[in-house]
Every structure is written in C-alpha cells, then in structure tokens.
Amino acid sequence: MQTAQTPALTFYSFPLSGHAHRVALMLSLLEVPHRRVDVDLRGGEHKRPEFLALNAFGQVPVIDDNGVVVADSTAILVYLAKRYNGQAWLPEDPVGAAAVQRWLSAASGPVAFGPAAARMVTLFGAAYDVDSTLARAHALLQVMDGELAGRAFLAGEAPTIADVACYTYVAHAPEGNVSLDAYPHVRAWLSRIEALPRFAPMPSSPVGLAAA
C-alpha cells in the first residue's frame, strides 16, 4: 500500500536537463507528491537494461506513476494535466487544444534545436555548429516576442502546458550565449511564469553569458 511517505509517482530526472525540469515544474505547479530519482547520465545509467526497460530511447525524463510509465517531457506534461486535475493547463476546446499543440511542437523543434542546443554547446561541449544554432535561437525568440506582444501566455491569456514546455530553455538561453535583451515581451512572459504559485526554478549554470 502506498503511504504519504512513499508517493506513488517516481520521477526519473537529471538536475541539468531542461527537459526534466519541465516535468519538475509541472509536478510542483500541480502539487503532485512524487519521489525523484536522479539518473547518472555521465556514468551511462540511462543506457543500462534497467533504464531502457522504462524508456527504450535511453533518455530522461521518465515517470512511473504506480505502474503507468510515461516517457518524453511533453507527453508527460499531457499525462500530468489529464491525470492530476490540471484541466486548466490543457484546454479541451478545439482552438485552445490546437494552440497548445502548436507550442508543444515548437518545444520539440525550434526550442530544442535553438536555445537548448546552444546551451548544450557551452555546458556539455556538444559538437553543434554554433552560428546556425544561435541563428535558430534568435529566429525563435523573434517569433515568440512578436506573439507575446499581444497576449500574456503562449496559447492565450492563461498559462498552459505550452508555457511549461517552452519556459526552461528560453529562461536559460543566456547559458548558451543567447541574449534575451532584444526581446522584452519574452522577458515579461518569463517573469509571469516565475510569479506563478509553486513555481520551481532550475539551477543556473555559470556558462555562456551567464558566466559574466
């Protein structure tokens, strides 16, 4: 039997992973009791049979919710919103649902290949082309800044899992030498997310522009 001391949900994480922080933030916003297990990526724990049985792609984050295993950060956000009374974070109406999905796709596309990749270069020494990575990051931020000029959050006037999916790598973009100075509406959006009740930050890393 599960008790208050042994939460049903186990969250497999890595402290420096922005993908994992999406899940950590959602768990905090929804006040979901859970047990966090940090996976030793440097030691190759994510490629061992025990972890591959949870996620065959060998990636964090993963959750095991009392036997229900869900991998991929955006998939986990959808699951948590549906499972833990987070309906306000995932609209059911066609227009709202489509608006959220648009930014979930952006989180897995332009965000991943722009600010997230730029941070991978400075923090982990990833062998990406720096110029093209920075160009993609600023192209994304220009679009986000333009759209956030007319609304408070990415998918409307209330926060959704779209904001959770995109927040971390944008907030930590300076760690990848991506300045946010030219994007006032993006900076205001970040501040609105950080002002949400039960907001949980990801620790900053002193690399890139954040090292100054």
C-alpha positions as a Markdown table, in Angstrom:
| # | Residue | x | y | z |
|---|---|---|---|---|
| 1 | Met | 0.0 | 0.0 | 0.0 |
| 2 | Gln | 1.2 | 3.5 | -0.9 |
| 3 | Thr | 1.5 | 5.9 | 2.0 |
| 4 | Ala | 2.2 | 9.6 | 2.3 |
| 5 | Gln | 5.8 | 8.8 | 2.9 |
| 6 | Thr | 6.1 | 6.7 | -0.3 |
| 7 | Pro | 4.5 | 8.6 | -3.2 |
| 8 | Ala | 3.0 | 6.5 | -6.0 |
| 9 | Leu | 4.8 | 8.5 | -8.7 |
| 10 | Thr | 8.5 | 8.2 | -9.3 |
| 11 | Phe | 10.2 | 10.8 | -11.4 |
| 12 | Tyr | 13.5 | 9.9 | -13.2 |
| 13 | Ser | 15.4 | 13.1 | -13.7 |
| 14 | Phe | 18.8 | 14.7 | -14.3 |
| 15 | Pro | 19.5 | 18.0 | -12.5 |
| 16 | Leu | 20.9 | 19.9 | -15.5 |
| 17 | Ser | 18.3 | 18.7 | -18.0 |
| 18 | Gly | 15.8 | 21.3 | -19.2 |
| 19 | His | 13.6 | 18.5 | -20.4 |
| 20 | Ala | 13.5 | 17.1 | -17.0 |
| 21 | His | 12.9 | 20.5 | -15.5 |
| 22 | Arg | 9.7 | 20.8 | -17.5 |
| 23 | Val | 8.4 | 17.8 | -15.6 |
| 24 | Ala | 9.7 | 19.0 | -12.2 |
| 25 | Leu | 8.0 | 22.4 | -12.8 |
| 26 | Met | 4.6 | 20.7 | -13.7 |
| 27 | Leu | 4.8 | 18.4 | -10.7 |
| 28 | Ser | 5.3 | 21.4 | -8.5 |
| 29 | Leu | 2.6 | 23.6 | -10.1 |
| 30 | Leu | 0.1 | 20.7 | -9.7 |
| 31 | Glu | 1.4 | 19.8 | -6.2 |
| 32 | Val | 1.8 | 16.1 | -7.2 |
| 33 | Pro | 3.6 | 14.1 | -4.5 |
| 34 | His | 6.5 | 12.2 | -6.0 |
| 35 | Arg | 9.9 | 10.6 | -5.5 |
| 36 | Arg | 12.7 | 11.9 | -7.6 |
| 37 | Val | 15.5 | 9.6 | -8.8 |
| 38 | Asp | 18.4 | 11.3 | -10.5 |
| 39 | Val | 19.8 | 9.2 | -13.3 |
| 40 | Asp | 23.6 | 9.2 | -13.7 |
| 41 | Leu | 23.9 | 10.2 | -17.3 |
| 42 | Arg | 27.6 | 10.7 | -17.1 |
| 43 | Gly | 28.0 | 7.1 | -15.9 |
| 44 | Gly | 25.8 | 5.8 | -18.6 |
| 45 | Glu | 23.0 | 4.7 | -16.3 |
| 46 | His | 20.4 | 5.7 | -19.0 |
| 47 | Lys | 21.8 | 3.1 | -21.4 |
| 48 | Arg | 21.6 | 0.2 | -19.0 |
| 49 | Pro | 18.9 | -2.5 | -19.4 |
| 50 | Glu | 17.0 | -1.4 | -16.2 |
| 51 | Phe | 16.5 | 2.1 | -17.5 |
| 52 | Leu | 16.0 | 1.1 | -21.2 |
| 53 | Ala | 13.1 | -1.0 | -19.9 |
| 54 | Leu | 11.5 | 2.3 | -18.8 |
| 55 | Asn | 12.4 | 4.2 | -22.0 |
| 56 | Ala | 13.9 | 2.4 | -24.9 |
| 57 | Phe | 15.3 | 5.7 | -26.2 |
| 58 | Gly | 17.5 | 5.9 | -23.2 |
| 59 | Gln | 16.5 | 9.5 | -22.2 |
| 60 | Val | 15.2 | 11.4 | -19.2 |
| 61 | Pro | 12.7 | 12.3 | -18.1 |
| 62 | Val | 10.5 | 9.3 | -17.4 |
| 63 | Ile | 7.8 | 8.9 | -14.8 |
| 64 | Asp | 6.4 | 5.7 | -13.3 |
| 65 | Asp | 3.0 | 6.5 | -11.8 |
| 66 | Asn | 2.1 | 3.4 | -9.8 |
| 67 | Gly | 3.0 | 1.2 | -12.8 |
| 68 | Val | 2.0 | 3.6 | -15.6 |
| 69 | Val | 5.3 | 4.5 | -17.3 |
| 70 | Val | 5.4 | 7.7 | -19.5 |
| 71 | Ala | 8.5 | 8.9 | -21.3 |
| 72 | Asp | 9.2 | 12.2 | -23.2 |
| 73 | Ser | 8.8 | 15.5 | -21.5 |
| 74 | Thr | 5.8 | 16.9 | -23.5 |
| 75 | Ala | 4.0 | 13.6 | -23.3 |
| 76 | Ile | 4.5 | 13.6 | -19.5 |
| 77 | Leu | 3.1 | 17.2 | -19.3 |
| 78 | Val | -0.1 | 16.0 | -21.1 |
| 79 | Tyr | -0.4 | 13.0 | -18.8 |
| 80 | Leu | 0.0 | 15.0 | -15.6 |
| 81 | Ala | -2.5 | 17.6 | -16.7 |
| 82 | Lys | -5.0 | 14.9 | -17.5 |
| 83 | Arg | -4.3 | 12.7 | -14.5 |
| 84 | Tyr | -4.0 | 15.3 | -11.7 |
| 85 | Asn | -6.8 | 17.7 | -12.3 |
| 86 | Gly | -4.8 | 20.1 | -14.4 |
| 87 | Gln | -7.6 | 20.8 | -16.9 |
| 88 | Ala | -6.9 | 24.5 | -16.8 |
| 89 | Trp | -3.4 | 23.7 | -18.2 |
| 90 | Leu | -4.6 | 21.7 | -21.2 |
| 91 | Pro | -7.7 | 23.2 | -22.9 |
| 92 | Glu | -10.3 | 20.8 | -24.2 |
| 93 | Asp | -11.8 | 23.1 | -26.8 |
| 94 | Pro | -10.5 | 22.7 | -30.4 |
| 95 | Val | -9.0 | 26.1 | -30.7 |
| 96 | Gly | -7.3 | 26.0 | -27.3 |
| 97 | Ala | -6.0 | 22.5 | -27.7 |
| 98 | Ala | -4.6 | 23.3 | -31.1 |
| 99 | Ala | -2.9 | 26.5 | -29.8 |
| 100 | Val | -1.2 | 24.4 | -27.0 |
| 101 | Gln | -0.2 | 21.7 | -29.5 |
| 102 | Arg | 1.5 | 24.3 | -31.7 |
| 103 | Trp | 3.8 | 25.3 | -28.9 |
| 104 | Leu | 4.4 | 21.7 | -27.8 |
| 105 | Ser | 5.6 | 21.1 | -31.3 |
| 106 | Ala | 7.8 | 24.2 | -31.1 |
| 107 | Ala | 9.3 | 22.9 | -27.9 |
| 108 | Ser | 10.4 | 19.7 | -29.7 |
| 109 | Gly | 11.5 | 21.7 | -32.8 |
| 110 | Pro | 12.8 | 25.3 | -32.7 |
| 111 | Val | 13.3 | 25.3 | -28.9 |
| 112 | Ala | 15.3 | 22.1 | -29.0 |
| 113 | Phe | 17.4 | 23.0 | -32.0 |
| 114 | Gly | 17.8 | 26.6 | -31.0 |
| 115 | Pro | 18.3 | 27.7 | -27.3 |
| 116 | Ala | 18.5 | 24.2 | -26.0 |
| 117 | Ala | 21.2 | 23.2 | -28.5 |
| 118 | Ala | 23.1 | 26.4 | -27.8 |
| 119 | Arg | 23.2 | 25.5 | -24.1 |
| 120 | Met | 24.4 | 22.0 | -24.9 |
| 121 | Val | 27.4 | 23.5 | -26.7 |
| 122 | Thr | 28.5 | 25.6 | -23.7 |
| 123 | Leu | 27.5 | 23.3 | -20.9 |
| 124 | Phe | 28.3 | 19.9 | -22.3 |
| 125 | Gly | 30.6 | 20.6 | -25.3 |
| 126 | Ala | 28.1 | 19.3 | -27.9 |
| 127 | Ala | 29.5 | 19.4 | -31.4 |
| 128 | Tyr | 26.8 | 21.6 | -33.0 |
| 129 | Asp | 27.5 | 24.4 | -35.4 |
| 130 | Val | 27.5 | 27.4 | -33.2 |
| 131 | Asp | 26.4 | 30.0 | -35.8 |
| 132 | Ser | 23.5 | 28.1 | -37.1 |
| 133 | Thr | 22.4 | 27.2 | -33.6 |
| 134 | Leu | 22.4 | 30.8 | -32.4 |
| 135 | Ala | 20.6 | 31.9 | -35.6 |
| 136 | Arg | 17.8 | 29.3 | -34.9 |
| 137 | Ala | 17.6 | 30.5 | -31.3 |
| 138 | His | 17.1 | 34.2 | -32.3 |
| 139 | Ala | 14.7 | 33.3 | -35.1 |
| 140 | Leu | 12.5 | 31.5 | -32.5 |
| 141 | Leu | 12.8 | 34.4 | -30.0 |
| 142 | Gln | 11.7 | 36.9 | -32.6 |
| 143 | Val | 8.6 | 34.9 | -33.3 |
| 144 | Met | 7.8 | 34.4 | -29.6 |
| 145 | Asp | 8.4 | 38.1 | -28.8 |
| 146 | Gly | 6.0 | 39.1 | -31.6 |
| 147 | Glu | 3.3 | 36.8 | -30.5 |
| 148 | Leu | 3.7 | 37.6 | -26.8 |
| 149 | Ala | 3.2 | 41.3 | -27.6 |
| 150 | Gly | -0.5 | 40.6 | -27.9 |
| 151 | Arg | -1.1 | 38.1 | -25.1 |
| 152 | Ala | 0.1 | 37.1 | -21.7 |
| 153 | Phe | 1.0 | 33.5 | -22.4 |
| 154 | Leu | 1.9 | 31.4 | -25.4 |
| 155 | Ala | -1.6 | 29.9 | -26.0 |
| 156 | Gly | -3.7 | 32.7 | -24.6 |
| 157 | Glu | -4.3 | 34.7 | -21.5 |
| 158 | Ala | -3.8 | 31.9 | -19.0 |
| 159 | Pro | -0.8 | 29.6 | -18.6 |
| 160 | Thr | -0.9 | 26.2 | -20.1 |
| 161 | Ile | 1.5 | 23.3 | -20.5 |
| 162 | Ala | 2.7 | 25.1 | -23.7 |
| 163 | Asp | 4.4 | 27.6 | -21.4 |
| 164 | Val | 5.8 | 24.9 | -19.2 |
| 165 | Ala | 7.2 | 23.1 | -22.2 |
| 166 | Cys | 8.9 | 26.2 | -23.6 |
| 167 | Tyr | 10.0 | 28.1 | -20.4 |
| 168 | Thr | 13.1 | 26.4 | -19.2 |
| 169 | Tyr | 15.3 | 26.6 | -22.3 |
| 170 | Val | 14.3 | 30.1 | -23.0 |
| 171 | Ala | 14.9 | 31.2 | -19.5 |
| 172 | His | 18.3 | 29.6 | -19.6 |
| 173 | Ala | 19.1 | 30.7 | -23.1 |
| 174 | Pro | 21.9 | 33.1 | -21.9 |
| 175 | Glu | 23.8 | 30.0 | -20.7 |
| 176 | Gly | 24.1 | 29.2 | -24.4 |
| 177 | Asn | 25.3 | 32.7 | -25.3 |
| 178 | Val | 21.8 | 33.7 | -26.5 |
| 179 | Ser | 21.0 | 37.1 | -25.2 |
| 180 | Leu | 17.4 | 38.0 | -24.3 |
| 181 | Asp | 18.0 | 41.7 | -24.2 |
| 182 | Ala | 16.2 | 42.4 | -27.5 |
| 183 | Tyr | 13.0 | 40.5 | -26.5 |
| 184 | Pro | 11.1 | 42.5 | -23.9 |
| 185 | His | 7.8 | 40.5 | -24.3 |
| 186 | Val | 9.7 | 37.2 | -23.9 |
| 187 | Arg | 11.3 | 38.6 | -20.7 |
| 188 | Ala | 7.9 | 39.7 | -19.4 |
| 189 | Trp | 6.5 | 36.3 | -20.1 |
| 190 | Leu | 9.3 | 34.6 | -18.2 |
| 191 | Ser | 8.5 | 36.9 | -15.2 |
| 192 | Arg | 4.8 | 35.9 | -15.3 |
| 193 | Ile | 5.7 | 32.2 | -15.2 |
| 194 | Glu | 8.2 | 32.7 | -12.4 |
| 195 | Ala | 5.4 | 34.5 | -10.4 |
| 196 | Leu | 3.1 | 31.5 | -10.6 |
| 197 | Pro | 2.3 | 29.9 | -7.3 |
| 198 | Arg | 4.6 | 26.9 | -6.6 |
| 199 | Phe | 7.0 | 27.9 | -9.4 |
| 200 | Ala | 10.1 | 25.8 | -9.1 |
| 201 | Pro | 13.3 | 27.1 | -10.9 |
| 202 | Met | 16.1 | 25.0 | -12.4 |
| 203 | Pro | 19.5 | 25.9 | -11.0 |
| 204 | Ser | 21.6 | 28.2 | -13.3 |
| 205 | Ser | 24.9 | 27.1 | -14.7 |
| 206 | Pro | 27.8 | 29.7 | -14.9 |
| 207 | Val | 28.4 | 29.2 | -18.6 |
| 208 | Gly | 28.0 | 31.4 | -21.7 |
| 209 | Leu | 26.5 | 34.8 | -21.0 |
| 210 | Ala | 25.5 | 33.6 | -17.5 |
| 211 | Ala | 29.2 | 33.3 | -16.6 |
| 212 | Ala | 29.7 | 37.1 | -16.8 |
